[in-house]
Amino acid sequence: MRSTSRARLVAVLTVGALALVAAGCGSKKTAETTVAPDTTAAAETTVAPDTTAAAETTVAPDTTAAELTGVELAKARIAEFSKTPTDLGLTEAIKSIPKGAKVVYVQCSVPVCASIGEGIKAATEAIGGEYVAIAHQDTADTVQAAFQQAIQANPTMVMTSGNPREWFADELKQLNDKNIPVVGWSIPEAYKTDGFAANLVTGDDYWFNGVLFADYVTAKTEGKGNVLFITIPQFPVLGIEMQGFKDEIALVCPDCKVHYDEVTVPDLIAGKHISTLIADLQADPSVNFIVTGFGDMIIGLPDALAGAGVGAGVPIISQAGTPLNYAMIAAGQQEADMALPTSFLGWRAVDAGLRALNAQDTGVFAARPLTTFADHANVAIAGVPLQILTKGALTDPAVAWPGIEGFEAAFKALWGVS
């Protein structure tokens, strides 16, 4: 943060994904606005704080610095998001549960999507419903085919993630016309967006993941980072995430050096992204941080780097990690993960679908400190917890991060099931 004399400007953002979609995050990012001391999620009717630009800013009560810039700002935000979330934030009970509900999940091809599917399945079983997963390969034709299968399954609600709506626009309209709720996440749009009951992890949320990446690098290197950033912009939200990193690193660490690599899903499956990183490290042994677009990109990376004799001791960070990432964090092979509670997300998606079926609002949650930006109003307001997980924050690396302890019982209580 900073005073009126240090307001921030960032360049216009346009992110492309394949030849089919362009996703943007806005044109400016200005100083964070004043936030309330209470940072827990509010009840369903609570609205987010004003997200218009403010000249003078205030930080959380436990932040002693009157004005934060550069490394100080980065450290303050990392401290805030190292805190453990505790409040589910939902208080309104579901009015009714449809008997024999069929929950259809149009599932993407990367491992984290399967992990989220486990949460959807458990939540569906909790309401006595039927769970159906239809996998695809994250291409326009396979996504469309998966949605067509979903419609033919006569679902009660449909879940999906990651891909641009252009790939399934006709099918989405068919589902909307049938009043079948579609709940998404990791879609480069707003939380409340046309055609969806809710978009639980927004484009702005991914942009903010990039901000946290930049803050983490800056805080840990004291503003002297030499970074390799590798991602898969085939997923539109990951292109947005990379832009968030670029915006923030320019602000908090102007002297940091960054090299960007863009790979594809087939590259990831074949492990070519690892070869790319090895070549980068061989070309520049002074690299002191590796940032990956999401957790699955790190699987196998530490061992490969060790085998190639490069990157020893270089911290690696990600977002949306799985227990495989947590095991590497516990073993000292990965530095941190900007954690996505995969099982929680599955339950939250079912909850959003149930609320839509009952004409109940999915809720707007109070923004946390240091998360309000002009043109990025959807950061952390969808009710999905976010925490930076390091070795000391892990209680059991073998299980998915819950987000909020005991969330299953909390959702069941709202649903009126045992």
HUDAZI-V859169 format. One record per residue. RES is the residue in three letters. SS is DSSP state (alpha for helix, beta for strand, coil for the rest). Layout:
RES_SS + RES_SS
This chain:
MET_coil + ARG_coil + SER_coil + THR_alpha + SER_alpha + ARG_alpha + ALA_coil + ARG_coil + LEU_coil + VAL_coil + ALA_coil + VAL_coil + LEU_coil + THR_coil + VAL_beta + GLY_beta + ALA_beta + LEU_coil + ALA_coil + LEU_coil + VAL_beta + ALA_beta + ALA_beta + GLY_coil + CYS_coil + GLY_coil + SER_coil + LYS_coil + LYS_coil + THR_coil + ALA_coil + GLU_coil + THR_coil + THR_coil + VAL_coil + ALA_coil + PRO_coil + ASP_coil + THR_coil + THR_coil + ALA_coil + ALA_coil + ALA_coil + GLU_coil + THR_coil + THR_coil + VAL_coil + ALA_coil + PRO_coil + ASP_coil + THR_coil + THR_coil + ALA_coil + ALA_coil + ALA_coil + GLU_coil + THR_coil + THR_coil + VAL_coil + ALA_coil + PRO_coil + ASP_coil + THR_coil + THR_coil + ALA_coil + ALA_coil + GLU_coil + LEU_coil + THR_coil + GLY_alpha + VAL_alpha + GLU_alpha + LEU_alpha + ALA_alpha + LYS_alpha + ALA_alpha + ARG_alpha + ILE_alpha + ALA_alpha + GLU_alpha + PHE_coil + SER_coil + LYS_coil + THR_coil + PRO_coil + THR_coil + ASP_coil + LEU_coil + GLY_coil + LEU_coil + THR_coil + GLU_coil + ALA_coil + ILE_coil + LYS_coil + SER_coil + ILE_coil + PRO_coil + LYS_coil + GLY_coil + ALA_coil + LYS_beta + VAL_beta + VAL_beta + TYR_beta + VAL_beta + GLN_beta + CYS_coil + SER_coil + VAL_coil + PRO_alpha + VAL_alpha + CYS_alpha + ALA_alpha + SER_alpha + ILE_alpha + GLY_alpha + GLU_alpha + GLY_alpha + ILE_alpha + LYS_alpha + ALA_alpha + ALA_alpha + THR_alpha + GLU_alpha + ALA_alpha + ILE_coil + GLY_coil + GLY_coil + GLU_beta + TYR_beta + VAL_beta + ALA_beta + ILE_beta + ALA_beta + HIS_coil + GLN_coil + ASP_coil + THR_coil + ALA_alpha + ASP_alpha + THR_alpha + VAL_alpha + GLN_alpha + ALA_alpha + ALA_alpha + PHE_alpha + GLN_alpha + GLN_alpha + ALA_alpha + ILE_alpha + GLN_alpha + ALA_coil + ASN_coil + PRO_coil + THR_coil + MET_beta + VAL_beta + MET_beta + THR_beta + SER_beta + GLY_coil + ASN_coil + PRO_coil + ARG_alpha + GLU_alpha + TRP_alpha + PHE_coil + ALA_alpha + ASP_alpha + GLU_alpha + LEU_alpha + LYS_alpha + GLN_alpha + LEU_alpha + ASN_alpha + ASP_alpha + LYS_coil + ASN_coil + ILE_coil + PRO_beta + VAL_beta + VAL_beta + GLY_beta + TRP_beta + SER_coil + ILE_coil + PRO_coil + GLU_coil + ALA_coil + TYR_coil + LYS_coil + THR_coil + ASP_coil + GLY_coil + PHE_coil + ALA_coil + ALA_beta + ASN_beta + LEU_coil + VAL_coil + THR_coil + GLY_alpha + ASP_alpha + ASP_alpha + TYR_alpha + TRP_alpha + PHE_alpha + ASN_alpha + GLY_alpha + VAL_alpha + LEU_alpha + PHE_alpha + ALA_alpha + ASP_alpha + TYR_alpha + VAL_alpha + THR_alpha + ALA_alpha + LYS_alpha + THR_alpha + GLU_coil + GLY_coil + LYS_coil + GLY_coil + ASN_beta + VAL_beta + LEU_beta + PHE_beta + ILE_beta + THR_beta + ILE_coil + PRO_coil + GLN_coil + PHE_coil + PRO_alpha + VAL_alpha + LEU_alpha + GLY_alpha + ILE_alpha + GLU_alpha + MET_alpha + GLN_alpha + GLY_alpha + PHE_alpha + LYS_alpha + ASP_alpha + GLU_alpha + ILE_alpha + ALA_alpha + LEU_alpha + VAL_alpha + CYS_coil + PRO_coil + ASP_coil + CYS_coil + LYS_beta + VAL_beta + HIS_beta + TYR_beta + ASP_beta + GLU_beta + VAL_coil + THR_coil + VAL_alpha + PRO_alpha + ASP_alpha + LEU_alpha + ILE_alpha + ALA_alpha + GLY_coil + LYS_alpha + HIS_alpha + ILE_alpha + SER_alpha + THR_alpha + LEU_alpha + ILE_alpha + ALA_alpha + ASP_alpha + LEU_alpha + GLN_alpha + ALA_alpha + ASP_coil + PRO_coil + SER_coil + VAL_coil + ASN_coil + PHE_beta + ILE_beta + VAL_beta + THR_beta + GLY_coil + PHE_coil + GLY_alpha + ASP_alpha + MET_alpha + ILE_alpha + ILE_coil + GLY_coil + LEU_alpha + PRO_alpha + ASP_alpha + ALA_alpha + LEU_alpha + ALA_alpha + GLY_alpha + ALA_alpha + GLY_coil + VAL_coil + GLY_coil + ALA_coil + GLY_coil + VAL_coil + PRO_beta + ILE_beta + ILE_beta + SER_beta + GLN_beta + ALA_coil + GLY_coil + THR_coil + PRO_alpha + LEU_alpha + ASN_alpha + TYR_alpha + ALA_alpha + MET_alpha + ILE_alpha + ALA_alpha + ALA_coil + GLY_coil + GLN_coil + GLN_coil + GLU_coil + ALA_beta + ASP_beta + MET_beta + ALA_beta + LEU_beta + PRO_coil + THR_alpha + SER_alpha + PHE_alpha + LEU_alpha + GLY_alpha + TRP_alpha + ARG_alpha + ALA_alpha + VAL_alpha + ASP_alpha + ALA_alpha + GLY_alpha + LEU_alpha + ARG_alpha + ALA_alpha + LEU_alpha + ASN_coil + ALA_coil + GLN_coil + ASP_coil + THR_coil + GLY_coil + VAL_coil + PHE_coil + ALA_coil + ALA_coil + ARG_coil + PRO_coil + LEU_coil + THR_coil + THR_coil + PHE_beta + ALA_coil + ASP_coil + HIS_beta + ALA_coil + ASN_coil + VAL_coil + ALA_coil + ILE_coil + ALA_coil + GLY_coil + VAL_coil + PRO_coil + LEU_beta + GLN_beta + ILE_beta + LEU_beta + THR_coil + LYS_alpha + GLY_alpha + ALA_alpha + LEU_coil + THR_coil + ASP_coil + PRO_coil + ALA_coil + VAL_coil + ALA_coil + TRP_coil + PRO_coil + GLY_coil + ILE_coil + GLU_coil + GLY_coil + PHE_alpha + GLU_alpha + ALA_alpha + ALA_alpha + PHE_alpha + LYS_alpha + ALA_alpha + LEU_alpha + TRP_alpha + GLY_coil + VAL_coil + SER_coil
